[in-house]
Amino acid sequence: MRKRLKDILRQYELRERHFECVIRSKELEVLLSRARAAEQKQLAEGEKARAEKVEEEVRRQFLIVITPPLERPRNGGGSVYRTNNFERSWTMRRRVRRCSWSG
């Protein structure tokens, strides 16, 4: 009988240790998942910041390409620019015609 009680006590202690180990492993899993979530959040924030920088750089380069030459008027003077351009081309056409007739 004494041996049987010792065996039961030993099994109980083993079960207790196993239960504590299971609880500890669950706690570690929770900590690991939180750490992974924090890492993913940090990576996402880094990617977002990098994407914003790239977007800003692309916008800046796009504006450099689109920006018209300095001789073009800025404030509502586009029609004047087109008219002036048309007059120049018309004058050049007349000069070419005069030269070809006289030649």
Short mmCIF file of the C-alpha atoms (twelve columns), coordinates in Angstrom:
data_MODEL
# 
_entry.id   MODEL 
# 
loop_
_atom_site.group_PDB 
_atom_site.id 
_atom_site.type_symbol 
_atom_site.label_atom_id 
_atom_site.label_alt_id 
_atom_site.label_comp_id 
_atom_site.label_asym_id 
_atom_site.label_seq_id 
_atom_site.Cartn_x 
_atom_site.Cartn_y 
_atom_site.Cartn_z 
_atom_site.pdbx_PDB_model_num 
ATOM 1   C CA . MET A 1   0.000  0.000  0.000    1 
ATOM 2   C CA . ARG A 2   2.822  2.338  0.833    1 
ATOM 3   C CA . LYS A 3   4.409  1.738  -2.571   1 
ATOM 4   C CA . ARG A 4   1.105  2.466  -4.288   1 
ATOM 5   C CA . LEU A 5   0.784  5.805  -2.473   1 
ATOM 6   C CA . LYS A 6   4.338  6.734  -3.459   1 
ATOM 7   C CA . ASP A 7   3.524  5.967  -7.089   1 
ATOM 8   C CA . ILE A 8   0.367  8.085  -6.937   1 
ATOM 9   C CA . LEU A 9   2.299  10.955 -5.346   1 
ATOM 10  C CA . ARG A 10  5.013  10.700 -7.991   1 
ATOM 11  C CA . GLN A 11  2.423  10.712 -10.805  1 
ATOM 12  C CA . TYR A 12  0.712  13.713 -9.237   1 
ATOM 13  C CA . GLU A 13  4.034  15.607 -9.088   1 
ATOM 14  C CA . LEU A 14  4.793  14.695 -12.694  1 
ATOM 15  C CA . ARG A 15  1.338  15.858 -13.743  1 
ATOM 16  C CA . GLU A 16  1.855  19.150 -11.857  1 
ATOM 17  C CA . ARG A 17  5.207  19.750 -13.568  1 
ATOM 18  C CA . HIS A 18  3.716  18.912 -16.928  1 
ATOM 19  C CA . PHE A 19  0.816  21.306 -16.305  1 
ATOM 20  C CA . GLU A 20  3.251  24.075 -15.324  1 
ATOM 21  C CA . CYS A 21  5.291  23.412 -18.466  1 
ATOM 22  C CA . VAL A 22  2.179  23.565 -20.641  1 
ATOM 23  C CA . ILE A 23  1.121  26.841 -19.022  1 
ATOM 24  C CA . ARG A 24  4.625  28.264 -19.511  1 
ATOM 25  C CA . SER A 25  4.695  27.196 -23.165  1 
ATOM 26  C CA . LYS A 26  1.318  28.897 -23.750  1 
ATOM 27  C CA . GLU A 27  2.644  32.077 -22.124  1 
ATOM 28  C CA . LEU A 28  5.724  31.919 -24.364  1 
ATOM 29  C CA . GLU A 29  3.529  31.451 -27.443  1 
ATOM 30  C CA . VAL A 30  1.571  34.563 -26.500  1 
ATOM 31  C CA . LEU A 31  4.793  36.530 -25.995  1 
ATOM 32  C CA . LEU A 32  6.121  35.291 -29.321  1 
ATOM 33  C CA . SER A 33  2.956  36.257 -31.182  1 
ATOM 34  C CA . ARG A 34  3.031  39.721 -29.592  1 
ATOM 35  C CA . ALA A 35  6.680  40.152 -30.585  1 
ATOM 36  C CA . ARG A 36  5.911  39.063 -34.150  1 
ATOM 37  C CA . ALA A 37  2.970  41.472 -34.309  1 
ATOM 38  C CA . ALA A 38  5.165  44.320 -33.060  1 
ATOM 39  C CA . GLU A 39  7.837  43.437 -35.608  1 
ATOM 40  C CA . GLN A 40  5.289  43.326 -38.430  1 
ATOM 41  C CA . LYS A 41  3.885  46.676 -37.330  1 
ATOM 42  C CA . GLN A 42  7.365  48.187 -37.310  1 
ATOM 43  C CA . LEU A 43  8.103  46.769 -40.766  1 
ATOM 44  C CA . ALA A 44  4.810  48.094 -42.085  1 
ATOM 45  C CA . GLU A 45  5.540  51.555 -40.703  1 
ATOM 46  C CA . GLY A 46  9.003  51.460 -42.287  1 
ATOM 47  C CA . GLU A 47  7.537  50.425 -45.634  1 
ATOM 48  C CA . LYS A 48  4.923  53.161 -45.393  1 
ATOM 49  C CA . ALA A 49  7.578  55.790 -44.695  1 
ATOM 50  C CA . ARG A 50  9.705  54.515 -47.565  1 
ATOM 51  C CA . ALA A 51  6.714  54.509 -49.918  1 
ATOM 52  C CA . GLU A 52  5.875  58.080 -48.936  1 
ATOM 53  C CA . LYS A 53  9.461  59.145 -49.662  1 
ATOM 54  C CA . VAL A 54  9.402  57.408 -53.041  1 
ATOM 55  C CA . GLU A 55  6.026  58.946 -53.858  1 
ATOM 56  C CA . GLU A 56  7.288  62.404 -52.937  1 
ATOM 57  C CA . GLU A 57  10.406 61.904 -55.061  1 
ATOM 58  C CA . VAL A 58  8.319  60.726 -58.020  1 
ATOM 59  C CA . ARG A 59  5.998  63.709 -57.648  1 
ATOM 60  C CA . ARG A 60  8.967  66.069 -57.467  1 
ATOM 61  C CA . GLN A 61  10.546 64.544 -60.583  1 
ATOM 62  C CA . PHE A 62  7.201  64.564 -62.366  1 
ATOM 63  C CA . LEU A 63  6.805  68.274 -61.625  1 
ATOM 64  C CA . ILE A 64  10.291 68.944 -62.952  1 
ATOM 65  C CA . VAL A 65  9.399  67.217 -66.226  1 
ATOM 66  C CA . ILE A 66  5.994  68.915 -66.516  1 
ATOM 67  C CA . THR A 67  7.117  72.399 -65.513  1 
ATOM 68  C CA . PRO A 68  6.972  74.609 -68.630  1 
ATOM 69  C CA . PRO A 69  9.901  76.738 -69.768  1 
ATOM 70  C CA . LEU A 70  10.406 80.106 -68.090  1 
ATOM 71  C CA . GLU A 71  9.337  82.112 -71.140  1 
ATOM 72  C CA . ARG A 72  5.797  80.785 -70.832  1 
ATOM 73  C CA . PRO A 73  3.591  83.153 -68.779  1 
ATOM 74  C CA . ARG A 74  2.131  81.747 -65.541  1 
ATOM 75  C CA . ASN A 75  -1.048 83.612 -64.574  1 
ATOM 76  C CA . GLY A 76  -3.725 83.072 -67.196  1 
ATOM 77  C CA . GLY A 77  -1.414 84.112 -69.996  1 
ATOM 78  C CA . GLY A 78  -1.579 80.841 -71.868  1 
ATOM 79  C CA . SER A 79  -3.681 82.316 -74.671  1 
ATOM 80  C CA . VAL A 80  -1.147 85.111 -75.090  1 
ATOM 81  C CA . TYR A 81  1.584  82.530 -75.341  1 
ATOM 82  C CA . ARG A 82  -0.325 80.571 -77.975  1 
ATOM 83  C CA . THR A 83  -1.162 83.742 -79.918  1 
ATOM 84  C CA . ASN A 84  2.432  84.897 -79.810  1 
ATOM 85  C CA . ASN A 85  3.589  81.468 -80.907  1 
ATOM 86  C CA . PHE A 86  1.073  81.450 -83.770  1 
ATOM 87  C CA . GLU A 87  2.192  84.912 -84.913  1 
ATOM 88  C CA . ARG A 88  5.821  83.828 -84.926  1 
ATOM 89  C CA . SER A 89  5.072  80.744 -86.982  1 
ATOM 90  C CA . TRP A 90  2.892  82.774 -89.387  1 
ATOM 91  C CA . THR A 91  5.671  85.352 -89.817  1 
ATOM 92  C CA . MET A 92  8.163  82.579 -90.520  1 
ATOM 93  C CA . ARG A 93  5.843  81.055 -93.135  1 
ATOM 94  C CA . ARG A 94  5.505  84.408 -94.920  1 
ATOM 95  C CA . ARG A 95  9.273  84.876 -94.936  1 
ATOM 96  C CA . VAL A 96  9.777  81.406 -96.367  1 
ATOM 97  C CA . ARG A 97  7.181  82.090 -99.075  1 
ATOM 98  C CA . ARG A 98  8.795  85.434 -99.993  1 
ATOM 99  C CA . CYS A 99  12.174 83.818 -100.261 1 
ATOM 100 C CA . SER A 100 10.871 80.988 -102.414 1 
ATOM 101 C CA . TRP A 101 9.022  83.417 -104.781 1 
ATOM 102 C CA . SER A 102 11.935 85.723 -105.182 1 
ATOM 103 C CA . GLY A 103 14.398 82.915 -105.711 1 
# 
